[in-house]
């Protein structure tokens, strides 16, 4: 399973709670707000001034580490 830029943040956190520290590291603190339900990774990254490609790389690296 790979996280894509179009996945909702809430879905990612629900399915892959191990990604929470990655979101925290980037300052994406909307995990506790209603925006996470509607915002996808791309939008959330842009709103927080983050490079969405780098965030995706780190989120997927987190998942890859889980499988190792």
PQR file with spaces between the fields and no chain letter, atoms N, CA, C, O and H, PARSE charges and radii, in Angstrom:
ATOM       1  N    UNK     1       0.847   -1.181    0.000 -0.4000 1.5000
ATOM       2  CA   UNK     1       0.000    0.000    0.000 -0.0000 2.0000
ATOM       3  C    UNK     1       0.886    1.234    0.000  0.5500 1.7000
ATOM       4  O    UNK     1       1.833    1.324    0.781 -0.5500 1.4000
ATOM       5  N    UNK     2       0.585    2.173   -0.863 -0.4000 1.5000
ATOM       6  CA   UNK     2       1.324    3.416   -0.929 -0.0000 2.0000
ATOM       7  C    UNK     2       0.378    4.585   -0.656  0.5500 1.7000
ATOM       8  O    UNK     2      -0.752    4.613   -1.143 -0.5500 1.4000
ATOM       9  H    UNK     2      -0.185    2.100   -1.498  0.4000 1.0000
ATOM      10  N    UNK     3       0.853    5.526    0.114 -0.4000 1.5000
ATOM      11  CA   UNK     3       0.086    6.740    0.383 -0.0000 2.0000
ATOM      12  C    UNK     3       0.232    7.655   -0.823  0.5500 1.7000
ATOM      13  O    UNK     3       1.335    7.861   -1.330 -0.5500 1.4000
ATOM      14  H    UNK     3       1.771    5.502    0.509  0.4000 1.0000
ATOM      15  N    UNK     4      -0.890    8.201   -1.277 -0.4000 1.5000
ATOM      16  CA   UNK     4      -0.878    9.111   -2.428 -0.0000 2.0000
ATOM      17  C    UNK     4      -1.283   10.508   -1.983  0.5500 1.7000
ATOM      18  O    UNK     4      -1.836   10.701   -0.901 -0.5500 1.4000
ATOM      19  H    UNK     4      -1.786    8.034   -0.866  0.4000 1.0000
ATOM      20  N    UNK     5      -0.996   11.467   -2.835 -0.4000 1.5000
ATOM      21  CA   UNK     5      -1.296   12.868   -2.513 -0.0000 2.0000
ATOM      22  C    UNK     5      -2.789   13.128   -2.409  0.5500 1.7000
ATOM      23  O    UNK     5      -3.195   14.148   -1.852 -0.5500 1.4000
ATOM      24  H    UNK     5      -0.546   11.310   -3.715  0.4000 1.0000
ATOM      25  N    UNK     6      -3.604   12.240   -2.924 -0.4000 1.5000
ATOM      26  CA   UNK     6      -5.054   12.468   -2.928 -0.0000 2.0000
ATOM      27  C    UNK     6      -5.770   11.793   -1.765  0.5500 1.7000
ATOM      28  O    UNK     6      -6.984   11.936   -1.617 -0.5500 1.4000
ATOM      29  H    UNK     6      -3.273   11.411   -3.376  0.4000 1.0000
ATOM      30  N    UNK     7      -5.025   11.054   -0.934 -0.4000 1.5000
ATOM      31  CA   UNK     7      -5.645   10.402    0.232 -0.0000 2.0000
ATOM      32  C    UNK     7      -5.921   11.436    1.316  0.5500 1.7000
ATOM      33  O    UNK     7      -5.132   12.356    1.535 -0.5500 1.4000
ATOM      34  H    UNK     7      -4.039   10.938   -1.053  0.4000 1.0000
ATOM      35  N    UNK     8      -7.047   11.268    1.983 -0.4000 1.5000
ATOM      36  CA   UNK     8      -7.411   12.164    3.083 -0.0000 2.0000
ATOM      37  C    UNK     8      -6.492   11.895    4.278  0.5500 1.7000
ATOM      38  O    UNK     8      -6.154   10.748    4.568 -0.5500 1.4000
ATOM      39  H    UNK     8      -7.688   10.521    1.805  0.4000 1.0000
ATOM      40  N    UNK     9      -6.098   12.959    4.958 -0.4000 1.5000
ATOM      41  CA   UNK     9      -5.202   12.834    6.103 -0.0000 2.0000
ATOM      42  C    UNK     9      -5.824   11.935    7.172  0.5500 1.7000
ATOM      43  O    UNK     9      -5.142   11.080    7.739 -0.5500 1.4000
ATOM      44  H    UNK     9      -6.373   13.891    4.722  0.4000 1.0000
ATOM      45  N    UNK    10      -7.094   12.124    7.444 -0.4000 1.5000
ATOM      46  CA   UNK    10      -7.769   11.308    8.455 -0.0000 2.0000
ATOM      47  C    UNK    10      -7.689    9.824    8.102  0.5500 1.7000
ATOM      48  O    UNK    10      -7.435    8.995    8.976 -0.5500 1.4000
ATOM      49  H    UNK    10      -7.648   12.818    6.984  0.4000 1.0000
ATOM      50  N    UNK    11      -7.899    9.490    6.856 -0.4000 1.5000
ATOM      51  CA   UNK    11      -7.843    8.086    6.420 -0.0000 2.0000
ATOM      52  C    UNK    11      -6.450    7.512    6.662  0.5500 1.7000
ATOM      53  O    UNK    11      -6.308    6.385    7.136 -0.5500 1.4000
ATOM      54  H    UNK    11      -8.105   10.163    6.146  0.4000 1.0000
ATOM      55  N    UNK    12      -5.433    8.290    6.336 -0.4000 1.5000
ATOM      56  CA   UNK    12      -4.051    7.824    6.519 -0.0000 2.0000
ATOM      57  C    UNK    12      -3.777    7.546    7.989  0.5500 1.7000
ATOM      58  O    UNK    12      -3.246    6.492    8.338 -0.5500 1.4000
ATOM      59  H    UNK    12      -5.548    9.206    5.951  0.4000 1.0000
ATOM      60  N    UNK    13      -4.138    8.491    8.848 -0.4000 1.5000
ATOM      61  CA   UNK    13      -3.870    8.344   10.280 -0.0000 2.0000
ATOM      62  C    UNK    13      -4.664    7.179   10.867  0.5500 1.7000
ATOM      63  O    UNK    13      -4.162    6.448   11.720 -0.5500 1.4000
ATOM      64  H    UNK    13      -4.569    9.347    8.564  0.4000 1.0000
ATOM      65  N    UNK    14      -5.887    7.010   10.414 -0.4000 1.5000
ATOM      66  CA   UNK    14      -6.716    5.910   10.915 -0.0000 2.0000
ATOM      67  C    UNK    14      -6.139    4.564   10.500  0.5500 1.7000
ATOM      68  O    UNK    14      -6.061    3.641   11.311 -0.5500 1.4000
ATOM      69  H    UNK    14      -6.296    7.604    9.721  0.4000 1.0000
ATOM      70  N    UNK    15      -5.735    4.450    9.236 -0.4000 1.5000
ATOM      71  CA   UNK    15      -5.231    3.173    8.712 -0.0000 2.0000
ATOM      72  C    UNK    15      -3.781    2.911    9.112  0.5500 1.7000
ATOM      73  O    UNK    15      -3.373    1.765    9.300 -0.5500 1.4000
ATOM      74  H    UNK    15      -5.798    5.200    8.577  0.4000 1.0000
ATOM      75  N    UNK    16      -3.015    3.985    9.236 -0.4000 1.5000
ATOM      76  CA   UNK    16      -1.579    3.864    9.501 -0.0000 2.0000
ATOM      77  C    UNK    16      -1.177    4.811   10.636  0.5500 1.7000
ATOM      78  O    UNK    16      -0.527    5.826   10.384 -0.5500 1.4000
ATOM      79  H    UNK    16      -3.347    4.916    9.082  0.4000 1.0000
ATOM      80  N    UNK    17      -1.549    4.499   11.872 -0.4000 1.5000
ATOM      81  CA   UNK    17      -1.247    5.417   12.979 -0.0000 2.0000
ATOM      82  C    UNK    17       0.251    5.668   13.168  0.5500 1.7000
ATOM      83  O    UNK    17       0.640    6.646   13.806 -0.5500 1.4000
ATOM      84  H    UNK    17      -2.077    3.675   12.077  0.4000 1.0000
ATOM      85  N    UNK    18       1.075    4.806   12.627 -0.4000 1.5000
ATOM      86  CA   UNK    18       2.518    5.014   12.742 -0.0000 2.0000
ATOM      87  C    UNK    18       2.996    6.237   11.956  0.5500 1.7000
ATOM      88  O    UNK    18       4.141    6.661   12.109 -0.5500 1.4000
ATOM      89  H    UNK    18       0.760    4.011   12.109  0.4000 1.0000
ATOM      90  N    UNK    19       2.120    6.809   11.111 -0.4000 1.5000
ATOM      91  CA   UNK    19       2.482    8.014   10.355 -0.0000 2.0000
ATOM      92  C    UNK    19       2.294    9.303   11.167  0.5500 1.7000
ATOM      93  O    UNK    19       2.728   10.370   10.732 -0.5500 1.4000
ATOM      94  H    UNK    19       1.189    6.464   10.987  0.4000 1.0000
ATOM      95  N    UNK    20       1.665    9.218   12.318 -0.4000 1.5000
ATOM      96  CA   UNK    20       1.400   10.417   13.123 -0.0000 2.0000
ATOM      97  C    UNK    20       2.688   11.189   13.430  0.5500 1.7000
ATOM      98  O    UNK    20       2.694   12.412   13.295 -0.5500 1.4000
ATOM      99  H    UNK    20       1.312    8.351   12.671  0.4000 1.0000
ATOM     100  N    UNK    21       3.779   10.528   13.837 -0.4000 1.5000
ATOM     101  CA   UNK    21       5.011   11.295   14.082 -0.0000 2.0000
ATOM     102  C    UNK    21       5.534   12.027   12.838  0.5500 1.7000
ATOM     103  O    UNK    21       6.161   13.079   12.963 -0.5500 1.4000
ATOM     104  H    UNK    21       3.774    9.535   13.947  0.4000 1.0000
ATOM     105  N    UNK    22       5.286   11.491   11.664 -0.4000 1.5000
ATOM     106  CA   UNK    22       5.712   12.165   10.429 -0.0000 2.0000
ATOM     107  C    UNK    22       4.914   13.452   10.262  0.5500 1.7000
ATOM     108  O    UNK    22       5.487   14.508    9.993 -0.5500 1.4000
ATOM     109  H    UNK    22       4.776   10.637   11.563  0.4000 1.0000
ATOM     110  N    UNK    23       3.605   13.370   10.417 -0.4000 1.5000
ATOM     111  CA   UNK    23       2.781   14.581   10.329 -0.0000 2.0000
ATOM     112  C    UNK    23       3.201   15.588   11.398  0.5500 1.7000
ATOM     113  O    UNK    23       3.291   16.785   11.123 -0.5500 1.4000
ATOM     114  H    UNK    23       3.140   12.512   10.635  0.4000 1.0000
ATOM     115  N    UNK    24       3.459   15.105   12.619 -0.4000 1.5000
ATOM     116  CA   UNK    24       3.890   15.998   13.705 -0.0000 2.0000
ATOM     117  C    UNK    24       5.208   16.690   13.366  0.5500 1.7000
ATOM     118  O    UNK    24       5.365   17.887   13.610 -0.5500 1.4000
ATOM     119  H    UNK    24       3.386   14.132   12.841  0.4000 1.0000
ATOM     120  N    UNK    25       6.150   15.940   12.805 -0.4000 1.5000
ATOM     121  CA   UNK    25       7.467   16.496   12.454 -0.0000 2.0000
ATOM     122  C    UNK    25       7.335   17.653   11.462  0.5500 1.7000
ATOM     123  O    UNK    25       8.125   18.597   11.484 -0.5500 1.4000
ATOM     124  H    UNK    25       6.022   14.969   12.607  0.4000 1.0000
ATOM     125  N    UNK    26       6.327   17.565   10.593 -0.4000 1.5000
ATOM     126  CA   UNK    26       6.108   18.610    9.597 -0.0000 2.0000
ATOM     127  C    UNK    26       5.186   19.721   10.103  0.5500 1.7000
ATOM     128  O    UNK    26       4.920   20.687    9.387 -0.5500 1.4000
ATOM     129  H    UNK    26       5.685   16.799   10.575  0.4000 1.0000
ATOM     130  N    UNK    27       4.704   19.582   11.329 -0.4000 1.5000
ATOM     131  CA   UNK    27       3.839   20.615   11.885 -0.0000 2.0000
ATOM     132  C    UNK    27       2.419   20.560   11.365  0.5500 1.7000
ATOM     133  O    UNK    27       1.682   21.542   11.459 -0.5500 1.4000
ATOM     134  H    UNK    27       4.919   18.798   11.910  0.4000 1.0000
ATOM     135  N    UNK    28       2.030   19.424   10.818 -0.4000 1.5000
ATOM     136  CA   UNK    28       0.646   19.258   10.354 -0.0000 2.0000
ATOM     137  C    UNK    28      -0.163   18.833   11.570  0.5500 1.7000
ATOM     138  O    UNK    28      -0.361   17.647   11.832 -0.5500 1.4000
ATOM     139  H    UNK    28       2.628   18.627   10.742  0.4000 1.0000
ATOM     140  N    UNK    29      -0.622   19.837   12.298 -0.4000 1.5000
ATOM     141  CA   UNK    29      -1.305   19.597   13.563 -0.0000 2.0000
ATOM     142  C    UNK    29      -2.809   19.487   13.384  0.5500 1.7000
ATOM     143  O    UNK    29      -3.552   19.538   14.365 -0.5500 1.4000
ATOM     144  H    UNK    29      -0.462   20.800   12.085  0.4000 1.0000
ATOM     145  N    UNK    30      -3.266   19.340   12.161 -0.4000 1.5000
ATOM     146  CA   UNK    30      -4.713   19.281   11.931 -0.0000 2.0000
ATOM     147  C    UNK    30      -5.266   17.878   12.161  0.5500 1.7000
ATOM     148  O    UNK    30      -6.403   17.587   11.788 -0.5500 1.4000
ATOM     149  H    UNK    30      -2.663   19.299   11.364  0.4000 1.0000
ATOM     150  N    UNK    31      -4.473   17.020   12.767 -0.4000 1.5000
ATOM     151  CA   UNK    31      -4.938   15.661   13.009 -0.0000 2.0000
ATOM     152  C    UNK    31      -6.119   15.633   13.969  0.5500 1.7000
ATOM     153  O    UNK    31      -6.951   14.727   13.914 -0.5500 1.4000
ATOM     154  H    UNK    31      -3.549   17.256   13.070  0.4000 1.0000
ATOM     155  N    UNK    32      -6.190   16.625   14.847 -0.4000 1.5000
ATOM     156  CA   UNK    32      -7.285   16.683   15.814 -0.0000 2.0000
ATOM     157  C    UNK    32      -8.421   17.584   15.374  0.5500 1.7000
ATOM     158  O    UNK    32      -9.398   17.752   16.105 -0.5500 1.4000
ATOM     159  H    UNK    32      -5.514   17.361   14.892  0.4000 1.0000
ATOM     160  N    UNK    33      -8.307   18.166   14.188 -0.4000 1.5000
ATOM     161  CA   UNK    33      -9.370   19.074   13.752 -0.0000 2.0000
ATOM     162  C    UNK    33     -10.172   18.442   12.617  0.5500 1.7000
ATOM     163  O    UNK    33      -9.766   17.439   12.030 -0.5500 1.4000
ATOM     164  H    UNK    33      -7.514   18.029   13.595  0.4000 1.0000
ATOM     165  N    UNK    34     -11.288   19.037   12.333 -0.4000 1.5000
ATOM     166  CA   UNK    34     -12.179   18.476   11.310 -0.0000 2.0000
ATOM     167  C    UNK    34     -11.604   18.576    9.904  0.5500 1.7000
ATOM     168  O    UNK    34     -12.065   17.870    9.008 -0.5500 1.4000
ATOM     169  H    UNK    34     -11.617   19.851   12.811  0.4000 1.0000
ATOM     170  N    UNK    35     -10.606   19.437    9.684 -0.4000 1.5000
ATOM     171  CA   UNK    35     -10.022   19.581    8.350 -0.0000 2.0000
ATOM     172  C    UNK    35      -9.374   18.282    7.884  0.5500 1.7000
ATOM     173  O    UNK    35      -9.354   18.001    6.685 -0.5500 1.4000
ATOM     174  H    UNK    35     -10.231   20.011   10.412  0.4000 1.0000
ATOM     175  N    UNK    36      -8.847   17.492    8.805 -0.4000 1.5000
ATOM     176  CA   UNK    36      -8.186   16.239    8.435 -0.0000 2.0000
ATOM     177  C    UNK    36      -9.152   15.289    7.725  0.5500 1.7000
ATOM     178  O    UNK    36      -8.736   14.463    6.913 -0.5500 1.4000
ATOM     179  H    UNK    36      -8.864   17.720    9.778  0.4000 1.0000
ATOM     180  N    UNK    37     -10.421   15.411    8.032 -0.4000 1.5000
ATOM     181  CA   UNK    37     -11.432   14.567    7.402 -0.0000 2.0000
ATOM     182  C    UNK    37     -11.606   14.903    5.924  0.5500 1.7000
ATOM     183  O    UNK    37     -11.947   14.038    5.116 -0.5500 1.4000
ATOM     184  H    UNK    37     -10.759   16.083    8.691  0.4000 1.0000
ATOM     185  N    UNK    38     -11.369   16.168    5.580 -0.4000 1.5000
ATOM     186  CA   UNK    38     -11.638   16.634    4.226 -0.0000 2.0000
ATOM     187  C    UNK    38     -10.381   16.911    3.405  0.5500 1.7000
ATOM     188  O    UNK    38     -10.404   16.811    2.178 -0.5500 1.4000
ATOM     189  H    UNK    38     -11.092   16.871    6.236  0.4000 1.0000
ATOM     190  N    UNK    39      -9.286   17.258    4.078 -0.4000 1.5000
ATOM     191  CA   UNK    39      -8.064   17.636    3.370 -0.0000 2.0000
ATOM     192  C    UNK    39      -7.257   16.416    2.953  0.5500 1.7000
ATOM     193  O    UNK    39      -7.038   15.492    3.736 -0.5500 1.4000
ATOM     194  H    UNK    39      -9.267   17.339    5.074  0.4000 1.0000
ATOM     195  N    UNK    40      -6.820   16.439    1.700 -0.4000 1.5000
ATOM     196  CA   UNK    40      -5.910   15.396    1.256 -0.0000 2.0000
ATOM     197  C    UNK    40      -4.480   15.844    1.554  0.5500 1.7000
ATOM     198  O    UNK    40      -4.251   16.980    1.970 -0.5500 1.4000
ATOM     199  H    UNK    40      -6.997   17.190    1.063  0.4000 1.0000
ATOM     200  N    UNK    41      -3.532   14.952    1.341 -0.4000 1.5000
ATOM     201  CA   UNK    41      -2.130   15.245    1.655 -0.0000 2.0000
ATOM     202  C    UNK    41      -1.651   16.473    0.894  0.5500 1.7000
ATOM     203  O    UNK    41      -0.983   17.335    1.467 -0.5500 1.4000
ATOM     204  H    UNK    41      -3.717   14.030    1.003  0.4000 1.0000
ATOM     205  N    UNK    42      -1.977   16.562   -0.366 -0.4000 1.5000
ATOM     206  CA   UNK    42      -1.519   17.689   -1.187 -0.0000 2.0000
ATOM     207  C    UNK    42      -1.988   19.016   -0.608  0.5500 1.7000
ATOM     208  O    UNK    42      -1.190   19.934   -0.418 -0.5500 1.4000
ATOM     209  H    UNK    42      -2.519   15.862   -0.832  0.4000 1.0000
ATOM     210  N    UNK    43      -3.276   19.113   -0.331 -0.4000 1.5000
ATOM     211  CA   UNK    43      -3.830   20.369    0.192 -0.0000 2.0000
ATOM     212  C    UNK    43      -3.270   20.672    1.581  0.5500 1.7000
ATOM     213  O    UNK    43      -2.876   21.804    1.860 -0.5500 1.4000
ATOM     214  H    UNK    43      -3.924   18.367   -0.485  0.4000 1.0000
ATOM     215  N    UNK    44      -3.234   19.669    2.444 -0.4000 1.5000
ATOM     216  CA   UNK    44      -2.710   19.870    3.793 -0.0000 2.0000
ATOM     217  C    UNK    44      -1.274   20.351    3.773  0.5500 1.7000
ATOM     218  O    UNK    44      -0.899   21.230    4.550 -0.5500 1.4000
ATOM     219  H    UNK    44      -3.554   18.749    2.218  0.4000 1.0000
ATOM     220  N    UNK    45      -0.468   19.782    2.890 -0.4000 1.5000
ATOM     221  CA   UNK    45       0.931   20.199    2.780 -0.0000 2.0000
ATOM     222  C    UNK    45       1.024   21.652    2.319  0.5500 1.7000
ATOM     223  O    UNK    45       1.778   22.443    2.887 -0.5500 1.4000
ATOM     224  H    UNK    45      -0.773   19.068    2.259  0.4000 1.0000
ATOM     225  N    UNK    46       0.270   21.992    1.307 -0.4000 1.5000
ATOM     226  CA   UNK    46       0.326   23.364    0.769 -0.0000 2.0000
ATOM     227  C    UNK    46      -0.134   24.393    1.798  0.5500 1.7000
ATOM     228  O    UNK    46       0.462   25.463    1.916 -0.5500 1.4000
ATOM     229  H    UNK    46      -0.342   21.350    0.845  0.4000 1.0000
ATOM     230  N    UNK    47      -1.185   24.075    2.538 -0.4000 1.5000
ATOM     231  CA   UNK    47      -1.692   24.987    3.559 -0.0000 2.0000
ATOM     232  C    UNK    47      -0.633   25.246    4.626  0.5500 1.7000
ATOM     233  O    UNK    47      -0.557   26.342    5.181 -0.5500 1.4000
ATOM     234  H    UNK    47      -1.669   23.206    2.442  0.4000 1.0000
ATOM     235  N    UNK    48       0.192   24.223    4.911 -0.4000 1.5000
ATOM     236  CA   UNK    48       1.214   24.346    5.950 -0.0000 2.0000
ATOM     237  C    UNK    48       2.577   24.748    5.379  0.5500 1.7000
ATOM     238  O    UNK    48       3.569   24.769    6.108 -0.5500 1.4000
ATOM     239  H    UNK    48       0.131   23.333    4.459  0.4000 1.0000
ATOM     240  N    UNK    49       2.634   25.067    4.088 -0.4000 1.5000
ATOM     241  CA   UNK    49       3.883   25.505    3.478 -0.0000 2.0000
ATOM     242  C    UNK    49       4.921   24.405    3.349  0.5500 1.7000
ATOM     243  O    UNK    49       6.124   24.653    3.436 -0.5500 1.4000
ATOM     244  H    UNK    49       1.829   25.050    3.495  0.4000 1.0000
ATOM     245  N    UNK    50       4.444   23.190    3.141 -0.4000 1.5000
ATOM     246  CA   UNK    50       5.317   22.014    3.065 -0.0000 2.0000
ATOM     247  C    UNK    50       5.349   21.505    1.629  0.5500 1.7000
ATOM     248  O    UNK    50       4.353   21.587    0.910 -0.5500 1.4000
ATOM     249  H    UNK    50       3.467   22.988    3.070  0.4000 1.0000
ATOM     250  N    UNK    51       6.490   20.983    1.221 -0.4000 1.5000
ATOM     251  CA   UNK    51       6.614   20.345   -0.088 -0.0000 2.0000
ATOM     252  C    UNK    51       5.845   19.020   -0.045  0.5500 1.7000
ATOM     253  O    UNK    51       6.249   18.108    0.676 -0.5500 1.4000
ATOM     254  H    UNK    51       7.299   20.917    1.805  0.4000 1.0000
ATOM     255  N    UNK    52       4.745   18.892   -0.801 -0.4000 1.5000
ATOM     256  CA   UNK    52       3.943   17.666   -0.740 -0.0000 2.0000
ATOM     257  C    UNK    52       4.725   16.424   -1.166  0.5500 1.7000
ATOM     258  O    UNK    52       4.478   15.333   -0.651 -0.5500 1.4000
ATOM     259  H    UNK    52       4.417   19.633   -1.387  0.4000 1.0000
ATOM     260  N    UNK    53       5.661   16.577   -2.095 -0.4000 1.5000
ATOM     261  CA   UNK    53       6.439   15.419   -2.535 -0.0000 2.0000
ATOM     262  C    UNK    53       7.331   14.890   -1.415  0.5500 1.7000
ATOM     263  O    UNK    53       7.471   13.679   -1.247 -0.5500 1.4000
ATOM     264  H    UNK    53       5.862   17.463   -2.513  0.4000 1.0000
ATOM     265  N    UNK    54       7.934   15.803   -0.648 -0.4000 1.5000
ATOM     266  CA   UNK    54       8.791   15.374    0.466 -0.0000 2.0000
ATOM     267  C    UNK    54       7.957   14.717    1.559  0.5500 1.7000
ATOM     268  O    UNK    54       8.359   13.697    2.120 -0.5500 1.4000
ATOM     269  H    UNK    54       7.820   16.787   -0.785  0.4000 1.0000
ATOM     270  N    UNK    55       6.800   15.296    1.863 -0.4000 1.5000
ATOM     271  CA   UNK    55       5.919   14.703    2.869 -0.0000 2.0000
ATOM     272  C    UNK    55       5.508   13.300    2.441  0.5500 1.7000
ATOM     273  O    UNK    55       5.520   12.373    3.251 -0.5500 1.4000
ATOM     274  H    UNK    55       6.474   16.124    1.407  0.4000 1.0000
ATOM     275  N    UNK    56       5.146   13.142    1.176 -0.4000 1.5000
ATOM     276  CA   UNK    56       4.765   11.814    0.683 -0.0000 2.0000
ATOM     277  C    UNK    56       5.922   10.827    0.778  0.5500 1.7000
ATOM     278  O    UNK    56       5.727    9.674    1.163 -0.5500 1.4000
ATOM     279  H    UNK    56       5.137   13.895    0.518  0.4000 1.0000
ATOM     280  N    UNK    57       7.118   11.271    0.431 -0.4000 1.5000
ATOM     281  CA   UNK    57       8.288   10.383    0.541 -0.0000 2.0000
ATOM     282  C    UNK    57       8.465    9.903    1.974  0.5500 1.7000
ATOM     283  O    UNK    57       8.707    8.720    2.215 -0.5500 1.4000
ATOM     284  H    UNK    57       7.277   12.208    0.119  0.4000 1.0000
ATOM     285  N    UNK    58       8.344   10.822    2.920 -0.4000 1.5000
ATOM     286  CA   UNK    58       8.537   10.459    4.319 -0.0000 2.0000
ATOM     287  C    UNK    58       7.405    9.581    4.846  0.5500 1.7000
ATOM     288  O    UNK    58       7.648    8.650    5.614 -0.5500 1.4000
ATOM     289  H    UNK    58       8.147   11.783    2.725  0.4000 1.0000
ATOM     290  N    UNK    59       6.185    9.868    4.443 -0.4000 1.5000
ATOM     291  CA   UNK    59       5.058    9.016    4.858 -0.0000 2.0000
ATOM     292  C    UNK    59       5.222    7.602    4.319  0.5500 1.7000
ATOM     293  O    UNK    59       5.016    6.631    5.047 -0.5500 1.4000
ATOM     294  H    UNK    59       5.987   10.624    3.819  0.4000 1.0000
ATOM     295  N    UNK    60       5.586    7.482    3.059 -0.4000 1.5000
ATOM     296  CA   UNK    60       5.749    6.156    2.468 -0.0000 2.0000
ATOM     297  C    UNK    60       6.981    5.441    3.003  0.5500 1.7000
ATOM     298  O    UNK    60       6.978    4.214    3.103 -0.5500 1.4000
ATOM     299  H    UNK    60       5.753    8.271    2.467  0.4000 1.0000
ATOM     300  N    UNK    61       8.035    6.177    3.348 -0.4000 1.5000
ATOM     301  CA   UNK    61       9.204    5.566    3.974 -0.0000 2.0000
ATOM     302  C    UNK    61       8.827    4.996    5.340  0.5500 1.7000
ATOM     303  O    UNK    61       9.336    3.955    5.755 -0.5500 1.4000
ATOM     304  H    UNK    61       8.037    7.174    3.266  0.4000 1.0000
ATOM     305  N    UNK    62       7.936    5.691    6.024 -0.4000 1.5000
ATOM     306  CA   UNK    62       7.434    5.205    7.315 -0.0000 2.0000
ATOM     307  C    UNK    62       6.726    3.870    7.138  0.5500 1.7000
ATOM     308  O    UNK    62       6.938    2.940    7.917 -0.5500 1.4000
ATOM     309  H    UNK    62       7.523    6.536    5.687  0.4000 1.0000
ATOM     310  N    UNK    63       5.890    3.777    6.121 -0.4000 1.5000
ATOM     311  CA   UNK    63       5.183    2.518    5.854 -0.0000 2.0000
ATOM     312  C    UNK    63       6.150    1.422    5.415  0.5500 1.7000
ATOM     313  O    UNK    63       5.984    0.263    5.794 -0.5500 1.4000
ATOM     314  H    UNK    63       5.718    4.532    5.488  0.4000 1.0000
ATOM     315  N    UNK    64       7.149    1.776    4.627 -0.4000 1.5000
ATOM     316  CA   UNK    64       8.132    0.791    4.168 -0.0000 2.0000
ATOM     317  C    UNK    64       8.906    0.231    5.370  0.5500 1.7000
ATOM     318  O    UNK    64       9.238   -0.954    5.404 -0.5500 1.4000
ATOM     319  H    UNK    64       7.284    2.718    4.319  0.4000 1.0000
ATOM     320  N    UNK    65       9.185    1.084    6.341 -0.4000 1.5000
ATOM     321  CA   UNK    65       9.879    0.629    7.545 -0.0000 2.0000
ATOM     322  C    UNK    65       9.053   -0.332    8.358  0.5500 1.7000
ATOM     323  O    UNK    65       9.590   -1.188    9.061 -0.5500 1.4000
ATOM     324  H    UNK    65       8.915    2.047    6.313  0.4000 1.0000
ATOM     325  N    UNK    66       7.761   -0.192    8.264 -0.4000 1.5000
ATOM     326  CA   UNK    66       6.850   -1.082    8.987 -0.0000 2.0000
ATOM     327  C    UNK    66       6.911   -2.476    8.403  0.5500 1.7000
ATOM     328  O    UNK    66       6.823   -3.464    9.133 -0.5500 1.4000
ATOM     329  H    UNK    66       7.325    0.504    7.693  0.4000 1.0000
ATOM     330  N    UNK    67       7.061   -2.565    7.080 -0.4000 1.5000
ATOM     331  CA   UNK    67       7.063   -3.859    6.403 -0.0000 2.0000
ATOM     332  C    UNK    67       8.391   -4.584    6.555  0.5500 1.7000
ATOM     333  O    UNK    67       8.470   -5.797    6.359 -0.5500 1.4000
ATOM     334  H    UNK    67       7.132   -1.763    6.487  0.4000 1.0000
ATOM     335  N    UNK    68       9.430   -3.842    6.902 -0.4000 1.5000
ATOM     336  CA   UNK    68      10.770   -4.436    6.973 -0.0000 2.0000
ATOM     337  C    UNK    68      10.924   -5.361    8.160  0.5500 1.7000
ATOM     338  O    UNK    68      11.993   -5.937    8.359 -0.5500 1.4000
ATOM     339  H    UNK    68       9.366   -2.857    7.061  0.4000 1.0000
